[in-house]
């Protein structure tokens, strides 16, 4: 799969699909292309997830550090973006803690947590189920 001259939204969607299919290097390229057009922290978080999922914990941690620095300069803190990176790294405990914070803050991305491919490894955890229930998600 390859997007040529696609919109950032199309490239982002393609990157998500590539990540879900385990094509992490291709996904990272798509997300990086999005970053050339806009400074989407969501795309940065997706890169972190892909690095973590492909086993490059050092690169994933670097992305997490980048997100933390960006959020330190902003009024808003997006816990669901951090959760993506931790999920990719296989750090279920931290991913769930971030999701709990995101739920408490009623972050918009939480609406998709039940279908987010990055959280497939978390769905069987009782904490994940409790978060979904607290948000009244199916």
Sine and cosine of phi, psi and omega as CSV:
sin_phi,cos_phi,sin_psi,cos_psi,sin_omega,cos_omega
0.00,0.00,0.65,-0.76,0.04,-1.00
-0.46,-0.89,0.72,-0.69,0.08,-1.00
-0.98,-0.18,0.81,-0.58,0.06,-1.00
-0.92,-0.38,0.79,-0.62,0.00,-1.00
0.80,0.60,0.47,0.88,0.00,-1.00
-0.97,0.23,0.33,-0.94,0.07,-1.00
-0.92,0.38,0.36,-0.93,0.05,-1.00
-0.83,0.56,-0.62,0.79,0.02,-1.00
-0.90,0.44,-0.64,0.76,0.03,-1.00
-0.92,0.39,-0.67,0.74,0.01,-1.00
-0.91,0.41,-0.62,0.79,0.05,-1.00
-0.89,0.45,-0.71,0.70,0.03,-1.00
-0.89,0.46,-0.66,0.75,0.04,-1.00
-0.89,0.45,-0.67,0.74,0.04,-1.00
-0.87,0.48,-0.65,0.76,0.03,-1.00
-0.89,0.45,-0.70,0.72,0.02,-1.00
-0.90,0.44,-0.66,0.75,0.02,-1.00
-0.90,0.44,-0.66,0.75,0.05,-1.00
-0.88,0.48,-0.72,0.70,-0.02,-1.00
-0.88,0.48,-0.49,0.87,0.01,-1.00
-1.00,0.04,-0.01,1.00,0.03,-1.00
1.00,0.07,0.21,0.98,0.02,-1.00
-0.99,-0.11,0.94,0.33,-0.18,-0.98
-0.93,0.38,-0.66,0.75,-0.01,-1.00
-0.89,0.46,-0.67,0.74,0.03,-1.00
-0.91,0.41,-0.63,0.77,0.02,-1.00
-0.89,0.45,-0.70,0.72,0.01,-1.00
-0.85,0.52,-0.67,0.74,0.04,-1.00
-0.87,0.49,-0.67,0.74,0.02,-1.00
-0.90,0.44,-0.70,0.71,0.00,-1.00
-0.90,0.43,-0.63,0.78,0.03,-1.00
-0.90,0.43,-0.56,0.83,0.06,-1.00
-0.90,0.44,-0.63,0.78,0.06,-1.00
-0.87,0.50,-0.66,0.75,-0.04,-1.00
-0.92,0.40,-0.40,0.92,0.07,-1.00
-0.93,0.37,-0.46,0.89,-0.04,-1.00
-1.00,-0.04,-0.66,0.75,0.03,-1.00
-0.56,-0.83,0.30,-0.95,-0.06,-1.00
-1.00,-0.08,0.84,0.54,-0.06,-1.00
-0.96,0.29,0.91,-0.42,0.08,-1.00
-0.92,0.38,-0.41,0.91,0.09,-1.00
-0.90,0.44,-0.68,0.73,0.05,-1.00
-0.90,0.44,-0.61,0.79,0.05,-1.00
-0.88,0.47,-0.72,0.70,0.02,-1.00
-0.88,0.48,-0.64,0.77,0.03,-1.00
-0.90,0.44,-0.60,0.80,0.08,-1.00
-0.89,0.45,-0.69,0.72,0.02,-1.00
-0.87,0.49,-0.67,0.74,0.05,-1.00
-0.86,0.51,-0.74,0.67,-0.05,-1.00
-0.89,0.46,-0.67,0.74,0.05,-1.00
-0.88,0.48,-0.72,0.69,0.00,-1.00
-0.89,0.46,-0.70,0.71,-0.04,-1.00
-0.92,0.40,-0.49,0.87,0.02,-1.00
-1.00,0.05,0.01,1.00,0.11,-0.99
0.99,-0.11,0.11,0.99,0.01,-1.00
-1.00,-0.09,0.98,0.20,-0.07,-1.00
-0.90,0.44,-0.56,0.83,-0.01,-1.00
-0.90,0.44,-0.72,0.70,0.02,-1.00
-0.92,0.40,-0.64,0.77,0.03,-1.00
-0.89,0.45,-0.68,0.73,0.03,-1.00
-0.90,0.44,-0.61,0.79,0.05,-1.00
-0.88,0.48,-0.66,0.75,0.05,-1.00
-0.92,0.40,-0.66,0.75,0.04,-1.00
-0.87,0.48,-0.67,0.74,0.05,-1.00
-0.88,0.48,-0.65,0.76,0.03,-1.00
-0.88,0.47,-0.70,0.71,0.04,-1.00
-0.88,0.47,-0.70,0.71,-0.01,-1.00
-0.88,0.48,-0.65,0.76,0.04,-1.00
-0.90,0.43,-0.68,0.73,0.00,-1.00
-0.90,0.44,-0.69,0.72,-0.02,-1.00
-0.93,0.36,-0.49,0.87,0.03,-1.00
-0.91,0.43,-0.42,0.91,-0.01,-1.00
-1.00,-0.06,-0.04,1.00,-0.06,-1.00
-0.91,-0.42,0.33,-0.95,0.07,-1.00
-0.97,0.25,-0.49,0.87,-0.05,-1.00
-0.99,-0.13,0.54,-0.84,0.09,-1.00
-0.84,-0.55,0.86,-0.51,-0.04,-1.00
-0.98,-0.18,0.99,-0.12,-0.04,-1.00
-0.93,0.38,-0.51,0.86,-0.03,-1.00
-0.92,0.40,-0.49,0.87,0.06,-1.00
-0.92,0.40,-0.68,0.74,0.05,-1.00
-0.90,0.45,-0.65,0.76,0.00,-1.00
-0.85,0.52,-0.63,0.78,0.04,-1.00
-0.85,0.52,-0.73,0.68,-0.04,-1.00
-0.91,0.41,-0.72,0.69,0.02,-1.00
-0.88,0.47,-0.62,0.79,0.05,-1.00
-0.88,0.47,-0.67,0.74,0.04,-1.00
-0.89,0.45,-0.58,0.82,0.02,-1.00
-0.97,0.24,-0.16,0.99,-0.04,-1.00
0.99,0.17,0.24,0.97,0.00,-1.00
-1.00,-0.03,0.99,0.14,-0.08,-1.00
-0.88,0.48,-0.65,0.76,-0.04,-1.00
-0.86,0.52,-0.77,0.64,-0.01,-1.00
-0.94,0.34,-0.60,0.80,0.03,-1.00
-0.87,0.49,-0.71,0.70,0.00,-1.00
-0.92,0.40,-0.62,0.78,0.04,-1.00
-0.88,0.47,-0.66,0.75,0.04,-1.00
-0.91,0.41,-0.65,0.76,0.03,-1.00
-0.90,0.43,-0.60,0.80,0.05,-1.00
-0.89,0.45,-0.68,0.74,0.04,-1.00
-0.90,0.43,-0.67,0.75,0.01,-1.00
-0.89,0.46,-0.65,0.76,0.02,-1.00
-0.91,0.41,-0.67,0.74,0.00,-1.00
-0.89,0.46,-0.55,0.84,0.00,-1.00
-1.00,0.03,-0.06,1.00,-0.01,-1.00
0.83,0.56,0.71,0.70,0.03,-1.00
-0.91,0.41,0.65,-0.76,-0.08,-1.00
-0.86,0.52,-0.60,0.80,-0.03,-1.00
-0.90,0.43,-0.26,0.97,-0.01,-1.00
-0.92,0.40,-0.36,0.93,0.03,-1.00
-0.86,0.50,-0.41,0.91,-0.07,-1.00
-0.97,-0.23,0.10,1.00,-0.11,-0.99
-0.87,0.50,-0.52,0.85,-0.03,-1.00
-0.94,0.34,-0.38,0.92,-0.03,-1.00
-0.90,-0.43,-0.01,1.00,-0.01,-1.00
-0.92,0.39,0.89,-0.46,-0.01,-1.00
-0.85,0.52,-0.51,0.86,-0.03,-1.00
-0.89,0.45,-0.39,0.92,-0.05,-1.00
-0.99,-0.14,0.22,0.98,-0.02,-1.00
-0.83,0.56,-0.63,0.78,0.00,-1.00
-0.96,0.26,-0.14,0.99,-0.02,-1.00
-0.98,-0.22,-0.30,0.95,-0.17,-0.99
-0.86,0.52,-0.50,0.87,-0.03,-1.00
-0.99,0.12,-0.13,0.99,-0.02,-1.00
-0.97,0.23,0.72,-0.70,0.00,-1.00
-0.85,0.52,-0.53,0.85,0.03,-1.00
-0.90,0.43,-0.63,0.77,0.03,-1.00
-0.89,0.47,-0.72,0.70,0.02,-1.00
-0.87,0.49,-0.65,0.76,0.00,-1.00
-0.91,0.40,-0.62,0.79,0.03,-1.00
-0.89,0.45,-0.74,0.68,0.02,-1.00
-0.86,0.52,-0.68,0.73,0.00,-1.00
-0.90,0.43,-0.64,0.77,-0.02,-1.00
-0.91,0.42,-0.45,0.89,0.04,-1.00
-1.00,-0.06,-0.01,1.00,-0.02,-1.00
0.86,0.51,0.67,0.74,0.05,-1.00
-0.99,-0.11,0.56,-0.83,0.01,-1.00
-0.92,0.40,0.00,0.00,0.00,0.00
